[in-house]
Amino acid sequence: MNHWVGIVSLRDTAPPTPVHRIALAIEAARKRTSYTLGSRQVPYERMRATLRRLAQDYASRQEWDHWQYCVDLVGAFFNGGQPPRGLPGWLVADLRYALDRGSTAQKKAPEQQPSRQQATFSHASDRRRPEPSHSRKPAPARKARDRSDHRPSAEPVRQAPRVHRQLASRDIAYPPLVTPPAELVAESGAEVAAAVRQTVGDWDATPEATAWLGLAAEHRSHLYESRRAEHVTPYVLGLLDRLGATTLDVILLDAYARWARPQKSGEQAVDHTRRRRAAELALGKWATDGRLPRTGTGEAQKPAPSVAEGVARQILGVLSLTGADDMARRLVAAVWPDLDRPSAETGPDPVAKAQSVFGKEGLTYDDDGEEGPDHQKLFRVVARTGTGRAALGVGRSKKAARAAAACALMDKYPQVVKAAVPATPSTGTPSAPPQPYRLPDLGHRDAVTDLAAMFELGHRADGLLAQALTHASWAYENKAALTAAHQRANDLLAHHGSFVIDHLAAHTRARTAFAHDLRLDEDDTRLLTSSEDDTARLGGLLAVGDGLLTGHGERGAGRAAISDAAQAVLAAAWRTRGPELLRRRPVVLDEWLTGLDHEHDPVTVLNALTAVYGMTYDFECQASGPDHGKTYNATAVLRDNKGRVHLWTSRPEGHTGKPEAKKTTAQEVLDILAAPASDDVFDTLTLRRRDLLTELLRAQLDGLGTPTERQRTRILARGDLGADLLATGDTEALLAWAERVGTLFGPDCATVPETLGAMYRRVLDDTRRGPRSLLRRMAADQGTDNTSVVRRHAADAVRRALDTGPWEKSVRDIVRDWWRDQVPDTGVTVRDLMRREAFEPLRVQLGALHEALKWCGEAADATGTPVEVELTVQDGTLHVWIGLHNVDVRAACDDFAQLLSRTLPYTDCLVDDDHVLLRLHGRPDSRGLSALAAAGLDAYLGEEHTARRAETV
């Protein structure tokens, strides 16, 4: 049955065309060598290079949808190609930025060129073209930010003038969650939902929540044994665990803030750590008693308590993910009764308290041995004072035994404790609610008013917002004002707010990731804690600096102060609105959350790269400057699998700590390795950089083994060894890359290891047929509309061209056989202009010709119109012109042509209003090619490059 019936729409009859129409089509394609981007004309070659560079930037930020879009789009910029005109807005902005930067970067010395990480581009979330209506407004371009454990940037925090502050809020509409496999969660979902309902009381779980609760009961050991890990990866459970952990954090801190009166943030942090541990133990016991964890056979024989605790956190994560935040709080309260009251976990640490009581007597702790088997040891510690007091403590760790000894000592001498620690009034956060200050400072009052409007708080949180904008230095200098307003510094709120931000970020990350797929990898689910630079940038968006009260000793609002104030504002908003912020929040906050980078830093990227090539690395740091202002340089020490050592030292500007120095050095090494992909960058390399590049490229070739699929994806994303050039079909760029590398190696490049060719072949197979390939994505389109049907048929046709084409036939045999089959259905006119020119087709090109003729013939058959075919050979390329009348050629053939051009080597298919032009390019002359270039071309041509004699067509 013809699958085109009802799909191909009719169009007006095309005017008659002259006999030389194939020549016109060839000439039109020959003239298409540049792309109109706004007001500029960009050569196709430069568009391909820029898109590959952008793709690498997107991959470095784990924006895989955008990376894949760019990789697919590169294939449309072959000479004569017809790339789409309506590119997404985010890509147009990034292209313009990259092209502008590229035109000026050529004039800079390589030592001054910004690193690839410094030239990142931010944009709205976009799944595929055309740009969806739910895409967000592009965020401004930002620099890649270092993560935790580094010195903050010295750049000032920019504050928006009040007249420009964006006070609007918006509802957060996430795409629907993916449904977990029914065979995996059918029974366990109902069991977990029943256990939650029995614990919290009345709760009507939605089908979505029930299914996800079944997934939350999974342990990774059961995923592997049930052979479902390919459908639901363990990284999904890891992200659920992290979301559940942040959910538990905010539940505990919300309850703690209602009754606790800590003096300092450190005391609050210690109390929270101990309360969280007690709550996790209680939740783990609840999960164990309910037999909720689903574990593998080995794990089930003697389950560790951490398994049940992890499942309990995953359940909390699902409750938050599906909007049942109140059920999560009720579950914690029911399982751990101490949620809303002081408990043994609150108050001073026993060791610290014992030190304050007995410290003057010379308190010491002595190990008194251990007992029990290795897997269940008990440690004994004796607390002694110089006056002869002593007490024994026993615990499962030395730390626990020391705490037990301290408690035993205080219990043994209560009169000493009572005399040393008199009751102290609560002078911290007062029991009366905090009030706004009565100050003439208009900036502070305006900031409180604007933040209340931004978070839609009314006047309910004016006191908390005022506290959020109170720096410790101002509190110290203005104690009377603090007392009058029942206020204190913002340190407690900032501590609470750091957990609120983590929860908002985890929830946003999980909802976004779980809306696409459950076959996620580490990059898809990575969730990093926001750095001080991140939260300081949020403070700038919230404009907290204009209203922050600081003491005379503070010179303006520094990054740390802005960061603390931003976190404190989030805590004030959360204490007032709670989980409502998950569903509606200020626009600036939502854009900040969606713009957070959850990517590896350059050191981690370098670690992954060296692992692929059998290399190891380390850093040696050198300090300079006075003790109070030391700055560091870092030297990367790389050792390859041959034992050779390669060194590189960077000298960052300004004062840098060790972590920042290491990241700067790692990024420079990565940039040097990427240099051969760009002629402009390569030509400006200094001799020192060329030497390191030569050494590292040789180390990569020597150490390349058999990379896994995940490693091959990273190789392609980074552009290692020219793999991205091959994957995008840019063989001219590959030959240029090989030539540049050859100038570095000299005579040593006569041979290359077989592992390089094997890696090339696997990367190309991943690109053409792998899970992320355009072929697999078209085949997986399950829509019922005409476009989806056409995409599936196109995938089937191209797969046949790859696997089962008429490889033993000649070009004329294929045309003749098709003509014989097509004539009974439609009229066919064939003009053979090939004469007797030599053309050596690849096997898959014969399959492409067969499928293209068949595809167009069926489209014509659906409308009962004739087909005209013209063939000619010019400059070693076979051109096949297929004319179609009364057929919407673009709707019928665009997807097929795109997939054919993207998948088959040296084959491209061009679609016009009334015809399709198939171009089968002859294989390049491999004589005189370097070993690197030959390895790449052999892999690109595949097994079709094996001996097939040239035929005279």
Secondary structure, 3 states (H helix, E strand, C coil): CCCCCCCCCCCCCCCCCCCCHHHHHHHHHHHCCEEEECCEEEEHHHHHHHHHHHHHHHHHCCCHHHHHHHHHHHCCCCCCCCCCCCCCHHHHHHHHHHHHHHHHHCCCCHHHCCCHHHHCCCCCCCCCCCCCCCCCCCCCCCCCCCCCCCCCCCCCCCCCCHHHCCCCEEECCCCCCCCCCHHHHHHHHHHHHHHHHHHHCCCCCCHHHHHHHHHHCECHHHHHHCCCCCCCCHHHHHHHHHHHHHHHHHHHHHHHHHHCCCCCHHHHHHHHHHHHHHHHHHHHHHHHHCCCCECCHHHHHCCCHHHHHHHHHHHHHHHHHCCCHHHHHHHHHHHCHHHHCCCCCCCCCHHHHHHHHHHHHCCEEEEEEEECCHHHCEEEEEEECCCCCEEEEEECCHHHHHHHHHHHHHHHCHHHHHHHCCCCCCCCCCCCCCCCCCCCCHHHHHHHHHHHHHCCCCCCCHHHHHHHCECHHHHHHCHHHHHHCCCCCCHHHHHHHHHHHHHHHHHHHHHHHCCCCCCCCHHHHCCCCCCHHHHHHHHHHHCHHHCCECCCCCCCCCHHHHHHHHHHHHHHHHHHHHHHHHCEEEHHHHHHHHCCCCCCCHHHHHHHHHHHCCCEEEEEEEEECCHHHCEEEEEEEEECCCCCEEEEEECCCCCCCHHHHHHHHHHHHHHHHHHHHCHHHHHCCCHHHHHHHHHHHHHHHHHCCCCCHHHHHHHHHHCHHHHHHHHCCCHHHHHHHHHHHHHHHHHHHCCCCHHHHHHHHHHHHHHHHCCCCHHHHHHCCCCCCHHHHHHHHHHHHHHHHHHCCCCCCCHHHHHHHHHHHHCCCCCEEEEECCCCCEECCCHHHHHHHHHHHHHHHHHHHHHCCCEEEEEEEECCEEEEEEEECCCCHHHHHHHHHHHHHHHCCCEEEEECCCEEEEEEECCCCCCCCCHHHHHHHHHHHHHHHCCCCCEEC
